[in-house]
Amino acid sequence: MTTPTSELNPIYTQLASNEQIARTAAALEANNIHTLVAENAEDAKRLFFELVPEGAEIFLGASVTLETIGVREQVEKSGSYDALRPKMFAMNRQTQADEIRKLGASPAFAAGSVQAVTEDGHVIIVAATGSQLGPYASGAGKVIWVVGAQKLVKDVAEGLRRVEEYCVPREDVHMQELYKMSTSLNKILIVNKEARPGRATMIIVKEELGF
């Protein structure tokens, strides 16, 4: 049964302090995840497109955050980028399943958001299908995450509580509104450290974005 959003713990919508953002950014940098801090959504969008050259191949994971700040629309409708998601949705899932899977598995850029970021520099991403997890973990050449400051937590244990108590119920409501279907917590990726310096970038935004 879907949990009404009004019943969810409001602690998970509270923005991190500047000090918490600074600690988190330093820890991420130490774990080879380059971190930028944006003052607002407009600033985050500017930083995002400074990281992605025109014409680049890019796979966007399903992300309320990227939709909210206007990244998805610009990537998929401007004609300035090789956007993979529209191509994949235009293909026949019955006869072209292998092509769809391969197209999304190793893009030049993969971008989206995450469900929690810890003050000691770890990243938690969850999914029902997991289509974005492979590219984030290793398949993509470069990864960009845009994250609202309400997603910063003390540690992995608190991050997993945030996922179970807030993110999944919110996503379930979102999916019911859009598609009349439920979601479930099927797969979890925890990035403790990025093996290749320069591959992953996180943009922390000092606003509540996504959930």
LUMBADO-409365 format. One line per 3 residues: their letters; for each residue x, y, z of N, C-alpha, C, O. Coordinates in steps of 0.2 Angstrom, whole numbers, plus 2048, in hexadecimal, padded with zeros to 3 digits. Layout:
N
a> X:Y:Z:X:Y:Z:X:Y:Z:X:Y:Z ~ ...
END
This chain:
211
mtt> 804:7FA:800:800:800:800:804:806:800:809:807:804 ~ 803:80B:7FC:807:811:7FB:806:815:801:801:817:804 ~ 80C:818:804:80C:81C:80A:80B:823:808:80F:826:803
pts> 806:827:80A:805:82E:809:80B:832:80A:80E:831:80F ~ 80D:836:806:813:83A:807:813:83F:80D:818:840:810 ~ 80C:840:80F:80C:844:815:80E:841:81C:80F:844:821
eln> 80E:83A:81B:810:836:821:817:834:821:81A:831:826 ~ 81B:836:81D:822:835:81C:826:83A:821:824:840:822 ~ 82C:837:824:830:83B:829:833:841:825:837:841:821
piy> 831:847:828:833:84D:825:83B:84F:825:83E:853:822 ~ 83E:84B:82A:845:84B:82B:849:84A:824:84E:84D:823 ~ 846:846:820:84A:844:81A:849:84A:814:84C:849:80F
tql> 846:84F:816:845:855:811:849:85B:814:849:860:810 ~ 84C:85A:819:850:860:81C:857:861:818:85B:85C:817 ~ 858:867:817:85F:868:813:865:868:818:864:86A:81D
asn> 86A:865:815:870:865:819:873:86C:81A:872:870:816 ~ 877:86D:81F:87A:873:820:880:874:81C:882:86F:819 ~ 882:87A:81B:888:87B:817:88E:877:81A:892:875:816
eqi> 88F:876:821:894:873:824:893:86B:822:899:868:820 ~ 88D:869:822:88C:862:820:88E:860:818:891:85B:817 ~ 88C:865:814:88E:865:80D:895:865:80C:898:861:808
art> 899:869:810:8A0:86A:80F:8A3:863:811:8A8:861:80E ~ 8A1:860:817:8A4:85A:819:8A3:854:814:8A7:850:812 ~ 89D:854:811:89B:84F:80D:89F:850:806:8A2:84B:803
aaa> 8A0:856:804:8A3:857:7FE:8AB:855:7FE:8AE:852:7FA ~ 8AE:857:804:8B5:855:805:8B5:84D:805:8BA:84B:803 ~ 8B1:84A:809:8B1:842:809:8B0:83F:802:8B4:83B:800
lea> 8AC:842:7FE:8AB:840:7F7:8B1:840:7F3:8B3:83C:7F0 ~ 8B4:846:7F4:8BA:848:7F0:8C0:843:7F2:8C3:840:7EE ~ 8C0:841:7F8:8C5:83C:7FB:8C4:835:7F8:8C8:831:7F7
nni> 8BD:834:7F6:8BB:82E:7F3:8BB:82E:7EB:8B7:82A:7E8 ~ 8BE:833:7E9:8BF:833:7E1:8B8:835:7DE:8B7:834:7D8 ~ 8B4:838:7E1:8AE:83B:7DE:8AE:842:7DF:8AD:846:7E4
htl> 8AF:845:7D9:8B0:84D:7D9:8A9:850:7DA:8A4:84E:7D8 ~ 8AA:855:7DF:8A4:858:7E1:8A3:85F:7E0:8A8:863:7E2 ~ 89E:862:7DD:89C:869:7DC:896:86A:7E1:892:866:7E2
vae> 896:871:7E3:890:873:7E7:88C:878:7E3:890:87D:7E1 ~ 886:877:7E2:882:87C:7DE:87D:880:7E3:87B:87D:7E8 ~ 87C:886:7E2:878:88A:7E7:871:889:7E6:86D:889:7EA
nae> 86F:887:7E0:868:886:7DE:867:882:7D8:86D:880:7D5 ~ 861:880:7D5:860:87C:7D0:863:87F:7C9:866:87B:7C5 ~ 863:886:7C8:865:889:7C2:86D:888:7C2:870:886:7BD
dak> 870:889:7C8:877:888:7C8:879:881:7C7:87F:87F:7C4 ~ 875:87C:7C9:877:875:7C8:876:873:7C1:87B:86F:7BE ~ 871:876:7BE:871:875:7B6:877:877:7B3:879:874:7AE
rlf> 879:87D:7B4:87F:880:7B1:885:87C:7B2:889:87A:7AD ~ 886:87A:7B8:88C:875:7BA:88B:86F:7B6:890:86C:7B3 ~ 885:86C:7B6:884:866:7B2:887:866:7AB:88A:862:7A8
fel> 884:86B:7A7:886:86C:7A0:88D:86E:79F:890:86E:799 ~ 890:871:7A4:898:872:7A3:89C:86B:7A3:8A1:86B:7A1 ~ 899:866:7A6:89C:860:7A6:89B:85B:7A0:89F:857:79F
vpe> 896:85D:79C:894:859:797:895:85D:790:891:861:78F ~ 899:85B:78C:89A:85E:786:894:85D:781:891:858:781 ~ 893:862:77D:88E:861:777:88F:85B:773:895:85A:771
gae> 88A:857:771:88B:852:76D:88C:84B:771:88D:846:76E ~ 88E:84C:777:88F:846:77B:88A:841:77C:884:843:77C ~ 88C:83B:77C:887:835:77D:885:835:785:88A:835:789
ifl> 87F:835:786:87D:836:78D:877:832:78F:872:832:78B ~ 877:82E:794:871:82A:797:86F:82D:79D:873:82D:7A2 ~ 869:82F:79E:866:832:7A4:862:82D:7A7:85D:82A:7A4
gas> 863:82B:7AD:85F:827:7B1:859:82B:7B3:859:831:7B3 ~ 853:827:7B5:84D:82A:7B7:84F:82F:7BD:851:82C:7C2 ~ 84D:835:7BC:84F:839:7C2:84A:83F:7C2:84A:844:7BE
vtl> 847:840:7C8:843:846:7C9:847:84C:7C9:845:852:7C7 ~ 84D:84B:7CC:852:851:7CD:854:854:7C6:853:85A:7C5 ~ 856:850:7C2:858:852:7BB:852:855:7B7:853:85A:7B3
eti> 84C:852:7B8:846:855:7B5:845:85C:7B8:843:861:7B4 ~ 845:85D:7BF:844:863:7C2:848:869:7C0:846:86E:7BF ~ 84F:867:7BF:854:86D:7BD:854:86E:7B6:858:872:7B4
gvr> 851:86A:7B2:850:86B:7AB:856:868:7A7:857:869:7A1 ~ 85A:863:7AA:85F:860:7A6:85C:85B:7A1:85E:85A:79C ~ 857:857:7A3:854:852:79F:851:855:799:853:852:793
eqv> 84E:85A:799:84B:85D:793:850:860:78F:850:85F:788 ~ 855:863:791:85B:866:78D:85F:860:789:860:860:784 ~ 860:85B:78D:864:855:78A:860:852:785:862:850:780
eks> 859:850:786:855:84C:782:852:850:77C:84F:84D:777 ~ 851:857:77D:84D:85A:778:851:860:774:84F:863:76F ~ 857:862:777:85B:867:773:85E:865:76D:85F:869:769
gsy> 85F:85E:76C:863:85C:766:86A:85D:767:86E:85C:762 ~ 86D:85F:76D:874:861:76D:878:85B:770:87E:85B:771 ~ 874:856:772:877:850:775:875:849:772:86F:849:76F
dal> 879:844:773:877:83E:770:873:83A:776:876:836:77A ~ 86D:83C:777:869:839:77D:867:832:77C:863:831:777 ~ 869:82D:780:867:826:77F:860:824:781:85D:820:77E
rpk> 85E:827:786:857:825:789:852:825:784:84E:821:783 ~ 851:82B:780:84C:82B:77B:84D:826:775:848:823:773 ~ 853:824:774:854:81F:76F:852:818:772:84F:814:76E
mfa> 854:817:778:852:811:77B:84A:810:77B:848:80A:77A ~ 847:815:77D:83F:814:77E:83C:814:777:837:811:776 ~ 83F:816:772:83D:815:76B:83E:80E:768:83B:80D:763
mnr> 842:80A:76B:843:804:769:83E:7FF:76B:83B:800:770 ~ 83E:7F9:768:839:7F4:769:83C:7EF:76F:841:7EC:76E ~ 838:7EF:775:83B:7EC:77A:83B:7E4:779:83E:7E0:77D
qtq> 837:7E2:775:836:7DB:773:83B:7D8:76E:83E:7D3:76F ~ 83D:7DC:769:841:7DA:764:848:7DD:765:84D:7DB:762 ~ 849:7E2:769:84F:7E6:769:852:7E6:770:856:7EB:772
ade> 850:7E2:774:852:7E2:77B:859:7E2:77C:85C:7E5:781 ~ 85D:7DE:779:864:7DE:779:867:7E4:778:86C:7E7:77B ~ 865:7E7:772:868:7EE:770:866:7F3:775:86B:7F7:776
irk> 860:7F3:778:85F:7F8:77D:863:7F7:783:866:7FC:786 ~ 864:7F1:785:868:7F0:78B:870:7F2:78A:873:7F5:78E ~ 872:7F1:784:879:7F2:783:87A:7FA:782:87F:7FD:784
lga> 875:7FD:77F:875:804:77E:876:808:785:879:80D:785 ~ 872:806:78A:872:809:790:877:807:795:878:80A:79A ~ 87B:802:793:880:7FF:798:886:803:798:88A:803:79E
spa> 889:806:793:88F:809:793:88F:810:78F:893:811:78A ~ 88B:814:791:88B:81B:78E:892:81F:790:895:81E:795 ~ 893:824:78C:898:829:78D:897:82C:794:89C:82D:798
faa> 891:82F:795:88F:832:79B:889:82E:79E:884:82D:79A ~ 888:82D:7A4:882:82B:7A8:881:830:7AD:885:832:7B1 ~ 87A:833:7AE:879:838:7B2:872:837:7B6:86E:833:7B3
gsv> 871:839:7BC:86B:838:7BF:86C:83B:7C6:870:840:7C7 ~ 868:838:7CB:869:83A:7D2:86A:834:7D6:86B:82E:7D4 ~ 86A:835:7DD:86B:82F:7E1:866:830:7E7:863:835:7E8
qav> 866:82B:7EB:861:82B:7F1:864:82E:7F8:861:831:7FC ~ 86B:82D:7F8:86E:82F:7FE:875:830:7FD:878:82C:7F9 ~ 878:835:801:880:836:801:882:837:808:87F:83B:80B
ted> 887:833:80A:889:833:811:88F:839:812:892:83A:80D ~ 88F:83B:818:894:840:81A:89B:83D:819:8A0:841:819 ~ 89C:836:819:8A2:833:818:8A4:831:811:8A8:82D:810
ghv> 8A0:834:80D:8A1:833:805:89F:82D:802:8A2:82B:7FD ~ 899:82A:804:897:824:800:890:826:7FD:88C:82B:7FF ~ 88E:823:7F8:888:825:7F4:884:81F:7F3:886:819:7F2
iiv> 87D:820:7F5:878:81A:7F4:873:81C:7EF:870:821:7EF ~ 873:817:7EA:86E:817:7E5:86A:811:7E5:86D:80B:7E5 ~ 863:812:7E4:85F:80C:7E4:85B:80C:7DE:85A:811:7DB
aat> 858:806:7DC:854:806:7D6:850:800:7D6:851:7FB:7D9 ~ 84A:800:7D2:846:7FA:7D1:849:7F6:7CC:849:7EF:7CD ~ 84B:7F8:7C6:84D:7F4:7C0:855:7F4:7C0:858:7EF:7BE
gsq> 858:7F9:7C3:85F:7FA:7C3:863:7FC:7BC:869:7FB:7BC ~ 85F:7FF:7B8:862:800:7B1:867:805:7B1:86C:806:7AD ~ 867:80A:7B6:86C:80F:7B7:872:80D:7BC:877:810:7BC
lgp> 871:807:7BF:876:806:7C4:87D:803:7C1:882:805:7C3 ~ 87C:7FF:7BB:882:7FD:7B8:886:802:7B5:88C:802:7B6 ~ 883:807:7B1:887:80D:7AF:88A:811:7B5:890:813:7B4
yas> 887:812:7BA:889:816:7C0:88F:812:7C3:895:815:7C4 ~ 88F:80B:7C4:894:807:7C7:89A:807:7C3:8A0:808:7C5 ~ 89A:806:7BC:8A0:805:7B8:89F:806:7B1:8A4:807:7AD
gag> 899:805:7AE:898:805:7A7:899:80C:7A3:89B:80C:79E ~ 897:811:7A7:897:818:7A3:89E:81A:7A4:8A2:819:7A8 ~ 8A0:81E:79F:8A7:822:79F:8A7:827:7A4:8AC:827:7A8
kvi> 8A2:82B:7A5:8A2:830:7AA:89B:830:7AD:896:82E:7AA ~ 89A:831:7B4:894:832:7B7:893:838:7BB:898:83B:7BD ~ 88D:83B:7BA:88B:841:7BD:885:840:7C2:880:83E:7BF
wvv> 885:842:7C8:87F:841:7CC:87E:848:7CF:882:84C:7D1 ~ 877:84A:7CE:875:851:7D1:870:84F:7D7:86C:84B:7D7 ~ 872:852:7DD:86F:850:7E3:86D:856:7E7:871:85A:7E9
gaq> 866:856:7E9:864:85B:7EE:867:85A:7F5:868:854:7F7 ~ 868:85F:7F8:86C:85F:7FF:868:85C:804:86A:85A:80A ~ 861:85A:803:85D:857:808:85F:84F:808:85D:84C:80D
klv> 863:84D:803:865:846:803:86C:844:807:86E:83E:807 ~ 86F:849:80A:875:848:80D:873:845:814:86F:847:818 ~ 877:83F:816:875:83C:81C:87C:83A:820:881:83B:81D
kdv> 87C:838:826:882:837:82A:886:831:827:88C:832:827 ~ 882:82B:826:886:825:824:882:821:820:87C:822:81F ~ 884:81B:81E:881:817:81A:87A:814:81D:875:813:81A
aeg> 87B:812:824:875:810:827:86F:815:827:869:813:826 ~ 871:81B:828:86C:821:828:869:821:820:863:823:81F ~ 86E:821:81C:86C:821:815:867:81B:813:862:81D:80F
lrr> 868:815:815:863:810:813:85D:811:817:858:80F:814 ~ 85D:814:81D:856:815:820:853:81B:81C:84D:81A:81B ~ 856:820:819:853:825:815:850:821:80F:84A:823:80D
vee> 854:81D:80C:851:819:806:84A:816:808:845:816:804 ~ 84A:812:80D:845:80D:80F:83F:811:811:839:810:810 ~ 840:816:815:83B:81A:819:838:820:815:833:822:816
ycv> 83C:822:810:83A:828:80C:83A:828:805:835:829:801 ~ 840:826:802:841:826:7FB:83C:821:7F7:839:823:7F2 ~ 83C:81B:7FA:838:816:7F6:830:817:7F7:82D:817:7F2
pre> 82E:819:7FD:827:81C:7FD:825:822:7F8:820:822:7F5 ~ 82A:826:7F8:829:82C:7F4:829:82A:7EC:824:82C:7E9 ~ 82D:826:7EA:82E:823:7E4:827:81F:7E2:825:81F:7DC
dvh> 825:81B:7E7:81F:818:7E6:819:81C:7E4:815:81B:7DF ~ 818:821:7E8:813:826:7E6:814:829:7DF:80F:82A:7DB ~ 81A:82B:7DE:81C:82E:7D7:81A:829:7D2:817:82B:7CD
mqe> 81C:823:7D2:81A:81E:7CD:813:81D:7CC:810:81C:7C7 ~ 80F:81D:7D2:808:81C:7D2:805:822:7CE:800:821:7CA ~ 807:828:7CF:805:82E:7CC:806:82E:7C4:802:82F:7C0
lyk> 80C:82B:7C2:80E:82C:7BB:80B:826:7B7:809:826:7B2 ~ 80C:820:7BA:80B:819:7B7:806:815:7BA:805:80F:7B7 ~ 803:816:7BF:7FE:812:7C3:801:80B:7C5:7FE:806:7C4
mst> 808:80C:7C7:80B:806:7C9:810:807:7CF:812:80D:7D0 ~ 812:802:7D2:816:803:7D8:81D:802:7D6:81F:7FF:7D1 ~ 821:804:7DB:828:802:7DB:82B:7FE:7E0:827:7FC:7E5
sln> 831:7FC:7E0:833:7F8:7E6:83B:7F8:7E6:83E:7FA:7E1 ~ 83E:7F7:7EC:845:7F8:7ED:848:7F1:7EB:849:7ED:7F0 ~ 84A:7F1:7E5:84D:7EA:7E3:854:7EA:7E3:857:7E5:7E4
kil> 858:7F0:7E1:85F:7F0:7E0:862:7F6:7E4:85F:7FC:7E3 ~ 868:7F5:7E7:86B:7FA:7EA:872:7FB:7E8:876:7F5:7E8 ~ 875:801:7E6:87C:802:7E5:87F:806:7EA:87C:80C:7EB
ivn> 884:804:7ED:888:809:7F2:88F:80A:7EF:893:805:7EF ~ 890:810:7EE:897:812:7EB:89B:814:7F1:89A:81A:7F3 ~ 8A0:810:7F3:8A4:812:7F8:8AA:817:7F6:8AC:81C:7FA
kea> 8AC:816:7F0:8B1:819:7ED:8B2:818:7E6:8B0:813:7E3 ~ 8B3:81D:7E2:8B4:81D:7DB:8BB:81B:7D9:8C0:81E:7DB ~ 8BC:815:7D5:8C2:813:7D4:8C6:817:7CF:8CC:818:7D0
rpg> 8C3:81B:7CB:8C6:81F:7C6:8C5:826:7C7:8C0:829:7C6 ~ 8CA:82A:7C9:8CA:831:7CB:8C7:835:7C4:8CA:833:7BF ~ 8C3:839:7C5:8C0:83D:7C0:8BA:83A:7BC:8B7:83D:7B8
rat> 8B8:834:7BE:8B3:831:7BA:8AC:833:7BD:8A8:835:7B9 ~ 8AB:834:7C3:8A5:836:7C7:8A5:83D:7C9:8AA:83F:7CC ~ 8A0:840:7C8:89F:847:7CB:898:848:7CE:893:845:7CC
mii> 898:84B:7D4:891:84C:7D8:890:853:7D8:895:857:7DA ~ 88A:856:7D7:888:85D:7D8:883:85D:7DD:87E:85A:7DD ~ 885:85F:7E3:881:860:7E9:87D:867:7E8:881:86C:7E8
vke> 877:867:7E8:873:86D:7E8:870:86F:7EE:86D:86B:7F2 ~ 871:875:7F0:86E:878:7F7:867:879:7F6:864:87E:7F9 ~ 863:875:7F3:85C:875:7F3:859:86E:7F4:85D:869:7F3
elg> 852:86D:7F5:84F:867:7F5:84D:865:7EE:849:868:7EB ~ 850:860:7EC:84F:85D:7E5:84E:856:7E5:852:852:7E8 ~ 849:854:7E1:848:84C:7E1:846:84A:7E8:844:84E:7ED
f> 847:843:7E9:845:840:7EF:849:83A:7F0:849:837:7F6
END
